[in-house]
Amino acid sequence: MDIRLLIPELFEKLSLIATAGLLSVLVPPLRNRLLGVGRPRDIAVVIIFGVLFSLWGSTMGFEWLGHHLNLRAIGIMIAGILGGPRAGALTGLLGGGFYVTRVVPEAFPWAVIASVLDGWLAGRMSVRREQMFIGWRVLGAAALVQLAGLTVTGAGIAFSGLNPIEALPSLAAQLAGVAVGVALFVNVALVVISRQEQAVALVEAQAAANALSLTALRSRLEPHFLFNALNTLRATIRRDPQQARALVSDLADLYRYLLHHPHDASVMNEVEHACAYLAIERARLGDERLAVQTSVDESVRDARVPALLLQPIVENAVKHGITPKQGLGKITIRASDAGQRLRIEVEDEAEGPHHGPSTKGSGLALQTLRKRLDEQYNGQANLQLSSLERGTLVIVELPKQADFRGEQT
C-alpha cells in the first residue's frame, strides 16, 4: 500500500477509536474504571470491551511492506489500563488468540506473546505509575508498551527466517497508530466525563443557590416578622383577648407552613399562608387599614407552586402599597386557570394620600422572586408588575403542566 493511502487509512481508524471513547462513557462500568472507581465485577465488562476492540483492530488490519499492520493492541492496552495487569493479560491472550487463528495463523505464537505482554505491561504501569496515564502523557506510556510488544514481534519475524528490518517501517507505523489510538481514546473519554461532571456541578450549584435563596427568605421572615408579630400580639392581648388568640393561631399556622412545605405547596396552601401573614399585618396596622379578599378557582386549588411564592408579593404590597397611605387599603389574591398556564394575581389598592416619606422600594424582593421562578421553570414562568390608579397589580403565570424542580435543602 502506498504511504499516501496509509495515512488516510490510519486517520479513519483513529476517528472510529475516538467514537468508541465517546461511547464508552455511556457504559457505567467503563466510566467507573476511567474515573478510578468501581467494583471488581466491572472488570469483566472492561475485558469484554477490550476483546471486542482487539477483534476489530485485528480484522481491520492490512498488509504493508510485508507485515500485517493492525491496531489490535489498542483494545488490549485499554483493558490493561482500566482493569489492571491480569485483565490486560487475559484480554491479550483472547485477542492474540483470535488474531493467530482467524487473521494471520503464521504469526503463532509470537503474536499471542506480544499481545499478552501489551496487556500485562499496560496494566502494570497503570497501577505502579498511574501518573503516566494522565493527560497526553499516556501517548508516551502507550508507545513504550507497544515498543516492548513489537520487540517480541520483530523477534518472531526473525525466527521465521524473514528480515525484520524490511518490516521496520510497518512496525513503526503500527507503534505510532496504537500509541495515538490509546491516547485518543483515554483523553476523549475523560474530556467527555469532565464536561458532564462540570454540567452536573453547575446544576447542583444552581440548586444550592435556589435553596440558599429560599433559606434567606425564610430567615428574613422569621426574626423580622416574628419580632413585629410578638409586639402586635402583646399590644392586642389586653385590648382584645379573642383577637389575640386568633393571632396566636395565625402565627402558629404561618410557621407550621414553613416547616411542612420546604419545596413546593398547593395553590390553596400558599393563599392560606399569605392570609395568615396578612392577618397579623392587619392586627398591626388596624382593621380599618387593611382588608383582604381571595378568589381561587376550584380547578387550580391543588396545583403545585413554589413554596413562599406569595409571601414576598403580599409583603411588598403591605409595605409599599398600604402602609404609606392614610385610608383603607385592600389586597386581593386571585388564582385562576389560564389554559395551559396557572395565573395568580395580587392586587393592592389604598385610599388617601401618602403620609410620611415615600416608600416605593427598590423592587429587590420581586427581582429575587423573578430570578427564582426563571431558574425553577427554565424561563417559562412570567412575573409582571403594573401600576394602577390607586395601587399595583402583580401577575404571576406558571406552566400548569411543567415539571416543577423544588429546591433541595
C-alpha positions as CSV (number, residue, x, y, z in Angstrom):
1,M,0.0,0.0,0.0
2,D,1.3,3.5,-0.9
3,I,2.1,5.7,2.1
4,R,-0.3,8.3,0.7
5,L,-3.1,5.8,1.2
6,L,-1.7,4.6,4.5
7,I,-2.2,7.9,6.3
8,P,-5.9,8.3,5.4
9,E,-6.5,4.7,6.4
10,L,-4.9,5.3,9.8
11,F,-6.8,8.5,10.3
12,E,-10.1,6.8,9.5
13,K,-9.4,4.1,12.1
14,L,-8.4,6.7,14.7
15,S,-11.7,8.6,14.2
16,L,-13.5,5.3,15.0
17,I,-11.4,5.0,18.1
18,A,-12.4,8.5,19.2
19,T,-16.0,7.5,18.6
20,A,-15.5,4.4,20.8
21,G,-14.1,6.7,23.5
22,L,-17.3,8.7,23.4
23,L,-19.5,5.6,23.5
24,S,-17.5,4.1,26.4
25,V,-18.6,6.9,28.7
26,L,-22.2,5.7,28.3
27,V,-21.3,2.3,29.8
28,P,-21.3,2.7,33.6
29,P,-18.6,0.1,34.4
30,L,-16.2,1.6,31.8
31,R,-17.0,5.1,33.1
32,N,-16.3,3.9,36.7
33,R,-12.9,2.4,35.7
34,L,-12.0,5.6,33.8
35,L,-12.6,7.5,37.0
36,G,-10.6,5.0,39.0
37,V,-13.5,3.7,40.9
38,G,-16.0,0.8,40.6
39,R,-16.5,-2.7,41.7
40,P,-14.5,-5.8,40.8
41,R,-17.2,-7.1,38.6
42,D,-16.8,-4.0,36.4
43,I,-13.5,-5.6,35.2
44,A,-15.4,-8.3,33.4
45,V,-17.1,-5.5,31.3
46,V,-13.6,-4.0,30.7
47,I,-12.3,-7.3,29.4
48,I,-15.2,-7.9,27.1
49,F,-14.9,-4.3,25.7
50,G,-11.1,-4.8,25.3
51,V,-11.5,-8.1,23.5
52,L,-14.1,-6.7,21.1
53,F,-12.0,-3.7,20.4
54,S,-9.0,-6.0,19.8
55,L,-11.0,-8.2,17.4
56,W,-12.0,-5.1,15.5
57,G,-8.4,-4.0,15.3
58,S,-7.3,-7.4,14.0
59,T,-9.9,-7.7,11.3
60,M,-9.4,-4.1,10.1
61,G,-5.6,-4.6,9.6
62,F,-3.9,-4.7,6.2
63,E,-0.6,-5.8,4.6
64,W,2.1,-3.2,4.2
65,L,5.8,-3.8,3.4
66,G,5.5,-7.5,4.2
67,H,3.9,-7.0,7.6
68,H,0.2,-7.2,8.6
69,L,-0.3,-3.7,10.1
70,N,-3.1,-3.8,12.7
71,L,-4.3,-2.0,15.8
72,R,-5.4,-4.9,17.9
73,A,-3.1,-3.7,20.8
74,I,-5.3,-0.7,21.4
75,G,-8.2,-2.7,22.9
76,I,-5.7,-4.9,24.8
77,M,-3.9,-1.9,26.3
78,I,-7.1,-0.1,27.2
79,A,-8.2,-3.2,29.1
80,G,-4.9,-3.3,31.0
81,I,-5.2,0.5,31.8
82,L,-8.7,0.2,33.1
83,G,-8.6,-3.3,34.6
84,G,-5.1,-3.9,35.7
85,P,-2.4,-6.3,34.6
86,R,-4.5,-9.5,35.0
87,A,-7.3,-8.1,32.9
88,G,-4.8,-6.8,30.3
89,A,-3.0,-10.2,30.1
90,L,-6.3,-12.1,29.7
91,T,-7.6,-9.7,27.1
92,G,-4.2,-10.0,25.3
93,L,-4.5,-13.8,25.4
94,L,-8.0,-13.8,23.9
95,G,-7.3,-11.0,21.4
96,G,-4.0,-12.6,20.3
97,G,-5.6,-16.0,20.1
98,F,-8.2,-14.7,17.7
99,Y,-5.5,-12.9,15.6
100,V,-3.5,-16.1,15.1
101,T,-6.5,-18.4,14.5
102,R,-8.6,-16.2,12.3
103,V,-6.4,-13.5,10.7
104,V,-2.7,-14.4,10.5
105,P,-2.1,-18.1,11.5
106,E,1.6,-17.9,10.7
107,A,2.0,-15.3,13.5
108,F,1.6,-18.0,16.1
109,P,2.9,-18.0,18.8
110,W,4.8,-14.7,18.9
111,A,1.7,-12.6,18.2
112,V,0.0,-14.1,21.2
113,I,3.0,-13.5,23.4
114,A,3.2,-9.9,22.2
115,S,-0.5,-9.3,22.9
116,V,-0.3,-10.7,26.4
117,L,2.8,-8.6,27.1
118,D,1.0,-5.5,25.8
119,G,-1.9,-6.0,28.2
120,W,0.1,-7.0,31.2
121,L,2.6,-4.2,30.9
122,A,-0.1,-1.5,30.3
123,G,-1.9,-2.8,33.4
124,R,1.3,-2.9,35.4
125,M,2.3,0.6,34.5
126,S,-1.2,2.0,35.2
127,V,-1.1,0.5,38.7
128,R,2.5,1.4,39.6
129,R,2.9,4.6,37.5
130,E,-0.6,6.0,37.4
131,Q,0.6,9.5,36.5
132,M,1.9,8.2,33.2
133,F,-1.7,7.7,32.0
134,I,-2.9,11.2,32.8
135,G,-3.4,13.7,30.0
136,W,-1.3,13.3,26.9
137,R,1.5,11.5,28.9
138,V,-0.5,8.4,28.0
139,L,0.9,8.8,24.5
140,G,4.4,8.2,25.6
141,A,3.4,5.4,28.0
142,A,1.5,3.6,25.3
143,A,4.4,3.9,22.9
144,L,6.7,2.3,25.5
145,V,4.3,-0.6,26.0
146,Q,3.9,-1.1,22.3
147,L,7.7,-1.0,21.8
148,A,8.1,-3.9,24.1
149,G,5.3,-5.8,22.2
150,L,6.8,-5.0,18.8
151,T,10.2,-6.2,20.0
152,V,8.7,-9.6,20.5
153,T,7.0,-9.3,17.1
154,G,10.4,-8.4,15.5
155,A,12.0,-11.4,17.2
156,G,9.2,-13.6,15.8
157,I,9.7,-12.3,12.3
158,A,13.4,-13.1,12.6
159,F,12.8,-16.5,14.0
160,S,10.5,-17.2,11.0
161,G,13.5,-16.6,8.7
162,L,12.3,-13.2,7.4
163,N,14.2,-9.9,7.6
164,P,12.7,-7.7,10.4
165,I,14.5,-4.7,9.0
166,E,12.2,-4.7,6.0
167,A,9.2,-4.7,8.2
168,L,10.6,-1.9,10.4
169,P,8.6,1.0,8.7
170,S,5.4,-1.0,9.1
171,L,6.2,-1.8,12.7
172,A,6.9,1.9,13.3
173,A,3.6,2.9,11.8
174,Q,1.8,0.3,14.0
175,L,3.5,1.7,17.1
176,A,2.5,5.2,16.3
177,G,-1.0,4.2,15.4
178,V,-1.5,2.2,18.6
179,A,0.0,4.9,20.8
180,V,-2.1,7.7,19.3
181,G,-5.2,5.5,19.4
182,V,-4.8,4.7,23.1
183,A,-4.1,8.3,24.0
184,L,-7.0,9.5,21.9
185,F,-9.4,7.0,23.5
186,V,-8.4,7.8,27.0
187,N,-8.4,11.6,26.6
188,V,-11.7,11.8,24.6
189,A,-13.4,9.7,27.2
190,L,-12.0,11.8,30.1
191,V,-12.9,15.1,28.4
192,V,-16.5,14.0,28.0
193,I,-16.7,12.8,31.6
194,S,-15.1,16.1,32.7
195,R,-17.7,18.1,30.8
196,Q,-20.5,16.0,32.2
197,E,-19.3,16.5,35.7
198,Q,-19.0,20.2,35.2
199,A,-22.6,20.3,33.9
200,V,-23.7,18.3,37.0
201,A,-21.7,20.6,39.2
202,L,-23.4,23.6,37.6
203,V,-26.9,22.2,38.2
204,E,-26.0,21.3,41.8
205,A,-24.7,24.8,42.3
206,Q,-27.9,26.3,40.9
207,A,-29.9,24.1,43.1
208,A,-27.8,25.1,46.1
209,A,-28.3,28.8,45.1
210,N,-32.1,28.3,44.9
211,A,-32.1,26.6,48.3
212,L,-29.9,29.4,49.7
213,S,-32.3,32.0,48.3
214,L,-35.3,30.3,49.9
215,T,-33.4,29.9,53.2
216,A,-32.6,33.6,53.1
217,L,-36.2,34.4,52.5
218,R,-37.2,32.3,55.5
219,S,-34.5,33.7,57.7
220,R,-35.6,37.3,56.8
221,L,-39.2,36.4,57.6
222,E,-38.5,34.6,60.8
223,P,-36.6,37.2,63.0
224,H,-38.0,40.4,61.5
225,F,-41.6,39.3,61.2
226,L,-41.7,37.4,64.5
227,F,-40.4,40.5,66.3
228,N,-43.2,42.6,64.9
229,A,-45.8,39.9,65.4
230,L,-45.0,39.5,69.0
231,N,-45.1,43.2,69.6
232,T,-48.5,43.3,67.9
233,L,-49.7,40.3,70.0
234,R,-48.6,42.0,73.2
235,A,-50.5,45.1,72.4
236,T,-53.6,43.1,71.4
237,I,-53.8,40.8,74.5
238,R,-55.2,43.5,76.9
239,R,-57.3,45.3,74.2
240,D,-58.9,42.2,72.6
241,P,-58.0,38.8,74.1
242,Q,-60.2,37.0,71.5
243,Q,-58.3,38.6,68.6
244,A,-55.1,37.8,70.4
245,R,-56.0,34.1,70.4
246,A,-56.7,34.3,66.7
247,L,-53.3,36.0,66.1
248,V,-51.6,33.2,68.0
249,S,-53.3,30.7,65.8
250,D,-52.4,32.6,62.6
251,L,-48.8,32.8,63.8
252,A,-48.7,29.1,64.5
253,D,-50.1,28.4,61.1
254,L,-47.5,30.6,59.5
255,Y,-44.5,28.8,61.0
256,R,-46.1,25.4,60.6
257,Y,-46.3,26.1,56.9
258,L,-42.5,27.0,56.8
259,L,-41.7,23.6,58.4
260,H,-44.1,21.5,56.3
261,H,-43.5,23.0,52.9
262,P,-39.8,23.2,52.3
263,H,-40.0,23.0,48.4
264,D,-43.5,23.4,47.0
265,A,-47.1,23.7,48.1
266,S,-50.6,23.7,46.6
267,V,-52.1,27.0,45.5
268,M,-54.6,26.8,48.3
269,N,-51.8,26.3,50.9
270,E,-50.0,29.3,49.5
271,V,-53.1,31.5,49.7
272,E,-53.8,30.4,53.2
273,H,-50.2,31.1,54.2
274,A,-50.5,34.6,52.7
275,C,-53.8,35.2,54.5
276,A,-52.2,34.2,57.8
277,Y,-49.4,36.7,57.2
278,L,-51.8,39.4,56.2
279,A,-54.0,38.7,59.4
280,I,-51.0,39.6,61.6
281,E,-50.2,42.7,59.5
282,R,-53.9,43.7,59.7
283,A,-53.7,43.5,63.5
284,R,-50.6,45.6,63.5
285,L,-52.0,48.3,61.2
286,G,-55.6,48.2,62.4
287,D,-58.7,46.6,61.0
288,E,-59.7,49.9,59.4
289,R,-56.4,50.0,57.4
290,L,-56.3,46.6,55.7
291,A,-58.9,44.3,54.1
292,V,-58.1,41.0,52.4
293,Q,-60.1,39.2,49.7
294,T,-59.3,36.0,47.9
295,S,-60.7,34.2,44.9
296,V,-59.3,30.7,43.9
297,D,-60.8,28.7,41.1
298,E,-61.7,25.2,42.2
299,S,-59.7,23.7,39.3
300,V,-56.4,25.1,40.5
301,R,-56.7,24.7,44.3
302,D,-54.4,21.6,44.3
303,A,-51.9,22.8,41.6
304,R,-48.3,22.8,42.9
305,V,-46.4,26.1,43.0
306,P,-43.1,27.1,44.6
307,A,-43.2,27.5,48.4
308,L,-43.3,31.1,49.6
309,L,-44.4,32.3,46.2
310,L,-46.9,34.8,47.5
311,Q,-45.3,35.9,50.8
312,P,-42.8,38.4,49.2
313,I,-45.5,39.7,46.9
314,V,-48.0,40.4,49.7
315,E,-45.3,41.7,52.0
316,N,-44.3,44.1,49.2
317,A,-47.9,45.2,48.8
318,V,-48.3,46.0,52.5
319,K,-45.0,47.8,52.8
320,H,-45.2,49.9,49.7
321,G,-48.9,50.0,48.8
322,I,-50.9,50.0,52.1
323,T,-48.7,51.3,54.9
324,P,-47.8,54.7,53.2
325,K,-51.5,55.6,52.6
326,Q,-53.8,57.1,55.3
327,G,-57.1,55.4,54.2
328,L,-58.4,51.9,53.9
329,G,-56.2,49.5,51.9
330,K,-57.3,46.3,50.2
331,I,-55.3,43.4,49.0
332,T,-56.9,40.9,46.6
333,I,-55.4,37.5,45.8
334,R,-56.8,35.6,42.8
335,A,-55.8,32.3,41.3
336,S,-57.3,31.0,38.0
337,D,-56.9,28.6,35.2
338,A,-55.5,30.2,32.1
339,G,-55.5,27.3,29.7
340,Q,-52.1,25.6,29.8
341,R,-50.9,28.1,32.4
342,L,-51.7,28.9,36.0
343,R,-52.4,32.6,36.7
344,I,-52.0,34.2,40.1
345,E,-52.7,37.9,40.8
346,V,-52.1,40.0,43.8
347,E,-53.6,43.5,43.6
348,D,-53.3,46.2,46.2
349,E,-55.2,49.5,46.4
350,A,-55.4,52.1,49.1
351,E,-57.4,55.3,49.6
352,G,-55.9,58.7,50.6
353,P,-52.6,60.4,50.0
354,H,-49.2,59.3,51.2
355,H,-48.3,60.2,54.7
356,G,-44.6,60.3,55.7
357,P,-41.7,59.7,53.4
358,S,-42.2,57.8,50.1
359,T,-41.7,54.1,50.3
360,K,-41.6,53.0,46.7
361,G,-38.8,50.5,47.5
362,S,-36.2,49.0,45.1
363,G,-38.2,46.0,44.0
364,L,-35.5,43.7,45.2
365,A,-38.0,41.1,46.6
366,L,-39.8,40.8,43.3
367,Q,-36.5,40.7,41.3
368,T,-35.3,37.8,43.5
369,L,-38.6,36.0,43.1
370,R,-38.5,36.5,39.3
371,K,-35.0,35.1,39.2
372,R,-36.1,32.1,41.3
373,L,-39.0,31.4,39.0
374,D,-36.8,31.6,35.9
375,E,-34.4,29.0,37.3
376,Q,-37.1,26.7,38.6
377,Y,-39.2,26.8,35.4
378,N,-36.4,27.2,32.8
379,G,-37.6,30.6,31.8
380,Q,-41.2,29.5,31.2
381,A,-42.6,31.4,34.2
382,N,-43.6,35.1,33.9
383,L,-43.9,37.8,36.6
384,Q,-45.3,41.2,35.7
385,L,-45.9,44.3,37.8
386,S,-48.1,47.1,36.6
387,S,-49.3,50.3,38.3
388,L,-53.0,51.0,38.7
389,E,-54.8,54.3,39.5
390,R,-54.8,53.6,43.3
391,G,-52.3,50.7,43.6
392,T,-50.3,47.9,42.0
393,L,-51.1,44.6,40.3
394,V,-48.6,41.7,40.2
395,I,-49.4,38.9,37.9
396,V,-47.6,35.5,38.0
397,E,-48.1,33.0,35.3
398,L,-46.7,29.5,35.6
399,P,-46.7,26.5,33.2
400,K,-49.5,24.3,34.6
401,Q,-48.0,21.0,33.4
402,A,-44.4,21.9,34.0
403,D,-42.1,19.6,35.9
404,F,-41.5,21.7,39.0
405,R,-38.0,21.4,40.4
406,G,-38.1,22.2,44.0
407,E,-35.0,23.4,45.9
408,Q,-33.0,20.7,47.8
409,T,-32.3,21.6,51.4
